[in-house]
């Protein structure tokens, strides 16, 4: 076990929004279960960033904006294959709001992604065209952060893409798997886990974290 300096670490909380919670437009099964675990983990971090899916109503990733297409169809767009989704997290809607039980008042940044109507954006770092930066890597670098812990929804899409891009940006990257839930669309969950492990993302659980009064560092299971 090795210890990581929390002063150089950030908790990245991905898309804990009403539309991804059961009852929402694109519900992740058991999605509400991540909230108390994220709140628990969040108490160990001084630096927290939250992401928020924030789509226009005419977003290119919405099935209803493509005649004859259904949710979960896949089409080719100029930037590559695109899964079509039910309309979700529309800017200013109740479904786009962060869940009321998410308790991270010390978060310094809420990063809205997917705002460009012509490009989807799973990752907190780079949009789906793989060229357009969200600016998050620069923000973290400016704050001296070299280690990212990820939680949230959904593990096999926005969490995994964010984790892979964090590694590509040279960051030490950990995914707290029991503080995430996945969609598992046609084997997407197992594929995402394989990709993350191959890229050097470490998968840990909330049991990794100890009371900060007892130990100011986080032991990392290797």
Helices and strands as residue ranges (DSSP letters): E 2-4, G 6-8, E 9-14, G 18-20, G 31-33, H 34-42, E 48-53, G 63-65, E 74-77, E 80-83, G 94-96, E 109-113, H 136-142, E 147-153, I 155-159, H 160-168, E 172-181, H 188-198, E 202-204, G 206-208, E 218-220
